[in-house]
Amino acid sequence: MLLAKGSTRKARPSYVMSIIGVALVLFFLGIVGLLFINTRQLTSYFKENIEVQVILRDQVDDATGRALKDSLAQMPFVKAIEYVSKDEAYRRYVQQTHDSAQNLLGYNPLYASINFKAHAAYVNSDSLKRISAMLEQMPQVREVFYQQGLVDQLDQNMRRIGLVFLSLSILLTLVVIILIDNTIRLAMFSNRFLIKTMQMVGATRWFIARPFDRRSIWNGLLSAVLAILGIVLVIYAAEQVLPELRVLQNNVQLAILFACLIAAGIFISLISTHRAVMKYLRTRVDDLY
């Protein structure tokens, strides 16, 4: 009993270093995940600010145009929508260009339109082409216009970013597993004599491994919590410098990221600790020195 207590006390500094080491590794993994989330949010923000203009035919009156706008507002792809009459379109044109075309031509050359912004999931080349084809079949619609080049560029950039982050995530995950495994094995090195002594007095493997496994779960949880606190501080500091970053914050995705860090910390810590215990149980006493 005295031997166990003494060994536990000696092992505590190793556990502390193990917890800090695992927390640092999880912190860097979390930062990469945070960058990926913010990149997706930034892309979604740009996508949801691309305006699609549904140009109406000249004979469509305001009442019909507003009714069509109300009908389109019920569509699942619409995030925000407005109806712009011929007079409002002309007023905006003059305000932007300071050019009075109506005085020169004697009539208003602009068309009424329904302008909407779509949810990010629908802002891609294929979806917008299908939406445009559907809208252009309506008798009130003259044409549908959106910045197709910008949509294509956003899609291409998102695919490239996705491949980069996927490759980086796979590489970093492998590095994380190796680093955490080595850190925990070093922490367990100081307990090798305690493990072997318990085996020599007749304790079963599972009886010996159980307290170490239980401790590894708490250590993994504590490491993940420390990593999460570090990420929260980074987010807070970044938002103090750039308040605009608050627009990109997605609490749901952030919660999923934190849950994954906790799961990774507990799982890898548990597996590595159990492997280390089993290794020392299979090792001969002479080989422990």
JOURVEN-V872122 format. One record per residue. SS is DSSP state (H for helix, E for strand, C for the rest). PHI is phi in whole degrees, -180 to 180 (999 if undefined). Layout:
# JOURVEN-V872122
ss:SS phi:PHI
ss:SS phi:PHI
This chain:
# JOURVEN-V872122
ss:C phi:999
ss:H phi:-64
ss:H phi:-63
ss:H phi:-65
ss:H phi:-66
ss:H phi:-65
ss:H phi:-68
ss:H phi:-65
ss:H phi:-64
ss:H phi:-67
ss:H phi:-80
ss:H phi:-60
ss:H phi:-57
ss:H phi:-66
ss:H phi:-64
ss:H phi:-62
ss:H phi:-64
ss:H phi:-64
ss:H phi:-62
ss:H phi:-65
ss:H phi:-63
ss:H phi:-65
ss:H phi:-62
ss:H phi:-64
ss:H phi:-64
ss:H phi:-65
ss:H phi:-61
ss:H phi:-67
ss:H phi:-64
ss:H phi:-66
ss:H phi:-63
ss:H phi:-63
ss:H phi:-62
ss:H phi:-64
ss:H phi:-62
ss:H phi:-65
ss:H phi:-62
ss:H phi:-66
ss:H phi:-66
ss:H phi:-64
ss:H phi:-65
ss:H phi:-66
ss:H phi:-64
ss:H phi:-63
ss:H phi:-62
ss:H phi:-66
ss:H phi:-62
ss:C phi:-77
ss:C phi:-107
ss:C phi:-82
ss:E phi:-97
ss:E phi:-105
ss:E phi:-103
ss:E phi:-100
ss:E phi:-79
ss:E phi:-92
ss:C phi:-69
ss:C phi:-64
ss:C phi:-83
ss:C phi:-77
ss:C phi:-83
ss:H phi:-63
ss:H phi:-63
ss:H phi:-67
ss:H phi:-63
ss:H phi:-68
ss:H phi:-65
ss:H phi:-66
ss:H phi:-61
ss:H phi:-64
ss:H phi:-68
ss:H phi:-67
ss:C phi:-62
ss:C phi:-84
ss:C phi:-69
ss:C phi:-66
ss:C phi:-84
ss:E phi:-84
ss:E phi:-98
ss:E phi:-146
ss:E phi:-148
ss:E phi:-148
ss:E phi:-104
ss:E phi:-118
ss:C phi:-73
ss:H phi:-60
ss:H phi:-66
ss:H phi:-67
ss:H phi:-63
ss:H phi:-68
ss:H phi:-62
ss:H phi:-67
ss:H phi:-63
ss:H phi:-65
ss:H phi:-64
ss:H phi:-84
ss:H phi:-108
ss:C phi:57
ss:C phi:-117
ss:C phi:-97
ss:H phi:-69
ss:H phi:-66
ss:H phi:-66
ss:H phi:-78
ss:H phi:-89
ss:C phi:86
ss:C phi:-154
ss:C phi:-87
ss:C phi:-83
ss:C phi:-87
ss:C phi:-107
ss:C phi:-70
ss:E phi:-150
ss:E phi:-115
ss:E phi:-106
ss:E phi:-139
ss:E phi:-114
ss:E phi:-96
ss:C phi:-64
ss:H phi:-56
ss:H phi:-63
ss:H phi:-98
ss:C phi:-90
ss:C phi:-148
ss:H phi:-56
ss:H phi:-65
ss:H phi:-66
ss:H phi:-68
ss:H phi:-66
ss:H phi:-66
ss:H phi:-64
ss:H phi:-63
ss:H phi:-63
ss:H phi:-66
ss:H phi:-70
ss:H phi:-70
ss:C phi:-78
ss:C phi:-75
ss:C phi:-65
ss:C phi:-80
ss:E phi:-95
ss:E phi:-87
ss:E phi:-164
ss:E phi:-122
ss:E phi:-129
ss:C phi:-154
ss:C phi:-80
ss:H phi:-64
ss:H phi:-62
ss:H phi:-67
ss:H phi:-63
ss:H phi:-62
ss:H phi:-66
ss:H phi:-64
ss:H phi:-62
ss:H phi:-63
ss:H phi:-64
ss:H phi:-67
ss:H phi:-65
ss:H phi:-64
ss:H phi:-63
ss:H phi:-61
ss:H phi:-65
ss:H phi:-63
ss:H phi:-69
ss:H phi:-64
ss:H phi:-63
ss:H phi:-65
ss:H phi:-66
ss:H phi:-62
ss:H phi:-62
ss:H phi:-67
ss:H phi:-62
ss:H phi:-63
ss:H phi:-63
ss:H phi:-61
ss:H phi:-61
ss:H phi:-66
ss:H phi:-65
ss:H phi:-64
ss:H phi:-62
ss:H phi:-67
ss:H phi:-63
ss:H phi:-71
ss:H phi:-63
ss:H phi:-66
ss:H phi:-65
ss:H phi:-76
ss:H phi:-59
ss:C phi:-72
ss:C phi:-101
ss:H phi:-64
ss:H phi:-71
ss:H phi:-62
ss:H phi:-62
ss:H phi:-70
ss:H phi:-64
ss:H phi:-62
ss:H phi:-67
ss:H phi:-70
ss:C phi:-90
ss:C phi:105
ss:C phi:-71
ss:C phi:-76
ss:H phi:-59
ss:H phi:-70
ss:H phi:-65
ss:H phi:-71
ss:H phi:-74
ss:H phi:-57
ss:H phi:-65
ss:H phi:-68
ss:H phi:-64
ss:H phi:-63
ss:H phi:-65
ss:H phi:-65
ss:H phi:-64
ss:H phi:-66
ss:H phi:-63
ss:H phi:-63
ss:H phi:-64
ss:H phi:-64
ss:H phi:-61
ss:H phi:-64
ss:H phi:-64
ss:H phi:-63
ss:H phi:-63
ss:H phi:-65
ss:H phi:-60
ss:H phi:-63
ss:H phi:-66
ss:H phi:-61
ss:H phi:-64
ss:H phi:-63
ss:H phi:-61
ss:H phi:-62
ss:H phi:-64
ss:H phi:-64
ss:H phi:-71
ss:H phi:-71
ss:H phi:-77
ss:C phi:-126
ss:H phi:-59
ss:H phi:-64
ss:H phi:-66
ss:H phi:-63
ss:H phi:-65
ss:H phi:-84
ss:C phi:-69
ss:C phi:-124
ss:H phi:-64
ss:H phi:-66
ss:H phi:-66
ss:H phi:-66
ss:H phi:-64
ss:H phi:-64
ss:H phi:-61
ss:H phi:-65
ss:H phi:-63
ss:H phi:-65
ss:H phi:-65
ss:H phi:-64
ss:H phi:-63
ss:H phi:-66
ss:H phi:-61
ss:H phi:-69
ss:H phi:-65
ss:H phi:-67
ss:H phi:-63
ss:H phi:-66
ss:H phi:-63
ss:H phi:-66
ss:H phi:-65
ss:H phi:-63
ss:H phi:-63
ss:H phi:-65
ss:H phi:-62
ss:H phi:-62
ss:H phi:-64
ss:H phi:-71
ss:H phi:-69
ss:H phi:-86
ss:C phi:-83
ss:C phi:-71
ss:H phi:-59
ss:H phi:-62
ss:H phi:-81
ss:H phi:-77
ss:C phi:-85
